[in-house]
Amino acid sequence: MEFTVGQIAQLLDGQVEGNATAKIRALAKIEEADSGALAFLSNLKYEHFLYSTGATAVIVAKNFTQKQPVSAALIRVEDPYSSFSRLLEEYQRAVAALKTGVEQPAFIGENSHMGENHYRGAFSYIGQNCKLGANVKIYPQAYLGDNVQVGNNTTIFAGAKIYSNTVIGNNCIIHAGAVIGSPGFGFAPQKDGTYRDIPQTGNVVLEDNVNIGANTTIDCATLGSTIIHEGTKIDNLVQIAHNVEIGKHTVIASQSGISGSTKIGNYCTIAGQVGIVGHISLADKTTVGAQSGVSKSISESGTIIQGSPAFDYKQNLRSIAVFRRLPELEKQLNELKEKI
């Protein structure tokens, strides 16, 4: 695929400084780009690469002021990082569109239907009574159980497992090895110390524009649905338990775990290796710092917490500062005791 600098600028609502007819054939980092490549400059600590890059064009901010002459054409936009991300999305979409047809062997059950321009990779399995929309891509060795629904333009990568009755919206991405709809961790303790399985009869619902990272697991509900709302992005190696509900446009980083029946609001940020207990709720726009343990509900929107147990971010920083000084404070206390 090949585009002119001018065409790319038009797509991004940007302005060109330099040769608008130059051809772009690839996207690259600014420090590695060669002729024919498009790069971007967002973090100014990389600005020195702008003056030596081999890129044909570079996306920069509208208010950026260069300090030296630049050989590359400049595409000025409001937000270079978001604009470059948009180009990557368009490139990925264009590449995915080339994947159509059915590789053999592949299985699709009775009364299951797929929309136009779909792709089914070798050894993929689709159960009975499934409904998949247009431009859906099912990569090799992916499994979809019975009664699964998948919206338009959704991609399910190799080895992902989608259990029966799962509902997936439009424009979703399920990465390799993810497991959606596995039974929740439900066991009833008995008087003799053993545990009886509690059947998990619900399902998982992913709304539109949800991304699920590689090897992430989302358990089905005991009753009802485990729900991931529109636009939420979940990293690799995340565990989401039964009956959890996650709001719109929330992001959850790798190795975090959310226990059963917890509700997380809209526009929240959960950093890596966070543990959240069950049956609590986090208000909209809550931010939880890395390696935190959250054991209580957060009711005020915009709260930032960190630590284990997690509490107010600034108080946590002050507590850490005091903790680091404990040996010194102990020494001072002992010196005071001797003087007394």
N, C-alpha and C positions, 0 to 999 in steps of 0.2 A: 504493500500500500504506500502511496506517495501523495503528498499534499504540498501546496505552496505555503509559505509563511503567511501570506495574506489570507488564505482560506482558514488557517488555524486561528489567526487573530479574529476573524469574523465569528468563528464558533465561540470564542471566549469573550466576545464583546471588548476586544482589546484594540490598541493602536500600534501600528508598526513604525519603527524608526530603522531605516535601512532598506535592504532589498526585499520587497514583498513578493517577488516572483521566484525567489530561491526555493529549491525543492527540499522537503523534509521526508526522510525515509525511516527514521528511528527516534526513540526517546532514550535519553541517557543522563547520567549524573554530569554535573557541570565540570567536574575535575577529570572525567574520563571521556567526554564527548569528542567525536571526530566529525569531519565534514559530512553533512547530510543529517546530522542529529539535532534534536531540540532538547534543551536543558532548561532548568529554572533556577532562580536565585531568590530564596526566601530569607534564610538566616545570613545576616551580614558578615558573620565570621568566615563565610566562604566567598566573600566579595573578590578577594585577590584572584580567584580562579576565573572570574569574568574577563580579566584582561589577558589571559593566556589560553582560554579554552579554544578547542578546535570546533566547537559547535557552530552550526550554520545560524541558529537563532537561540535566544535565551528569553524566557519569560521573567519579567521584573515588575516591581510595583510601580504604579503611576507616579508616585512621589519620590522614586529613587533617583539620586543624583550621582552620576558616575564621576570618578576622579581621574580617569585616564581614557584615552581613545579605546574603542571596542570594535573588533573586526566583525563580530556577529551582529546580525539584525536583532533588535530588541522588540519584544511584544510587551507593551505596558498594560497591566491589568490591576484591578483593585486588590486581589489576593493571589499572589503567585502560587502558593502551595495548593490552595483549593483549585485553581485553574489547571495546574499540572495533574492533580488527582482526577479532575474531570476528563482530561485527555486520556489518562490511563484507563478510566472506565470505558470511554468510547472505543479505545483500542481493544480492550478485553471483549467488549460486546461484539465488535466486528470480527474478531477471531472466533468467538463462540458461534457466530452466525454461519460460519463455514462448516460447522459440525452438524450434519444432518444424516438421516438414514438409520438403518439398523444393521449392526454388526452381528455376526453369527458365531456361536450360538447365543441367543437371547430369548427370554421367556416373558410372555404377557398372558395373564389369566383371563378367564371368561368374563364378559361384560365390562372389560376395562377398555378405556378409550384415551387416545392422545391427540392433541391438537396438531395443526400443521407445523412443518419445519422442525419436527422433534428429532432427537438423537437418542438412540439406545446403544450403549457399548456392549461389547462381548461379555457374556456371562452375567449380564444384569438380569434381575428378576423383578417382575411386577405382578402382584397378586390379583385376586378377583375383585371386580366392582370398583376399580380405581378410576379416577377422573383426573387427567393431566392436561394442562392447557397448551397453548401454542408456544413454540420456541423453547420447550422444556428440554434440558439436556441431562440424560441419565448416563453416567460414565460407567466403565467396566466394573463388574462385581458389586455394584450397588444393589441393595435389597429394599423393596417396598412391599409391605404386607397388604393384606386385604383392606378394601374400603378407604384407601389413602386418597386424599385430594391434594393436588398441586396446582398452583396458579400459573399464569403466563410468565415466560421469561425467567423461570427458576432453573438453577443448575444444582445438581446433586453429584458430587464428585466420587471418585472411585472408592469402593469399600464402605461407603456410608450405609447405615442400617436405619430404615424408617419403619417403625412398627405399625401394626394395623390401626386404622381409625385416626391416624395423624392427619391434621389439616395444615397445609403450608400455603402461604399467600403468593402474591405476584412478586417477581424481582428478588427472590430470596437466593441465598447461596449457602449450601450445606457442604462443608469441606470434608476431605477424606477421613474416614474412620469415625466420623460423628455417629452417635447413637441417639435417635429421637424416639421417645415413647417407650423406653424400657420400663419394667415394673418398678414402682416406688419402693423404698426401703420400709416396708410396713410389716411389723411382727407383733403379735399380742403375747406378752409374758404370761406363762401359766404357773399355777401354784407349785408344781414340781420343779420349777426352774427352767423348763423348756420354753420354746417359742412356737406359736402357731402363725402360719402365714396369713396375712390379710390380703385377699384378692384385690388387685389394682384394676378397677374396671373403667377408669376414665381414659382420657386421651391427652395429646399435646396439640396446642394451636399456635402456629407461628403466623403473625400477621405480615403484611406487605413489607418488603425492603429490609428483612431481617437477615443478618449474617451469622452463621454458626461456625466456629473454628474447628480445626482438625482435632479429633479424639475428644471432643466435648460430649457430655452425656446430659440429656434432659429426660427426666422420668415422667411417666404419665401420672395423672391424678388418681387418687384412690376412688373418688367420685368427682364428676365434673371434668374440668380441664386444667392442666398446667398451661399458662398463657404467656407468650412473649409478644409484647405489643409492637406496633409499627416502628420501623427504623432502628431497632435496637441491634447493637453489634456485640457479639460474644466471642471472646478470644479462644485460643486452643486450650485444651485440658481444663475445662471448667465443668463443675458438677452442679446441676440444678435439680433439686429434689421435687417430689410429688406435690401438686397443688400450689406451687410457687406462681406468683404473678409478677411480671416485670413490665414496667411502664414503657412509654414511648421514648425512643431516642436516648436510651441508656446505654452506657458502655461498661463492659466487665472484662478485666484483664486476666491473663493466664493464671491457672492454678488456684482460682478462687472457688469457694464452695458455699452454696446457699441451701440451708435446711428447709424441711417441708413446711408448707403453708405460710411462708413469709411473703410479704408484698413489698416490692420496691417501686418507688415512684417514677415519674417522668424525668428525663434529663439528668439522671444520676450518673456518677462516675465511681466505679468500684475498681480500685487498683489491684495489683497482683498479690496473690497468696492471702487474700482476705477470707476469713471465715465468718459466716453469719448464721446465728442460731435460728431455730424454727419459731413460727407463730408470732413474729414481730413485723413491724412495718417501718419503712424508711420514707420520709417525706420527699416530695419533688426536689430535684437539684441538690440532693445530698451527695457529698464527696467523702469517700472512705479511703484513707491512705494505705499504702502497701503493708502487708503482714499484720493487719489489724484483726482483732476479734470483736465482733459486734454482738452484744448480748441483750441490748435493750432497744426499744423502738425510738425512732427519731421523729418528732412531730413538727419541728420548725423547718420550713423550706430554706434551702441554701446552707444548711449546717455542714461544717467540715470537721471530721473526726479522724483520730488516729490512735494507735496503741492497742494493747491487749490487757485488760478490756479497753475498748475504744472510748475516748471522750474528746472534748473540745480540742481542736488542733493546736491552738496557741497555748492552752494550758498544758497540753502534752509536751510541747517543746520546752516550756519552762520547767516541767517536771524532769525531763531528760537532762537539762542543764544542772539542776540540783543533784540528780543521781550521779552525774559524772564527778561532782565535787565532794561526794560523800567521804572518800578517803581523806581529803584535805580537812573537811569539817570534823571528822572523827579525831584527827590529829590535834586540831585546835581545841576540841572539847577535852581531850586528855590533858593537854597543857594547862587548861583552865582548872581542871580537877587538882592537878599537882600544886598549882599556886594557892588554891583554896585550902 
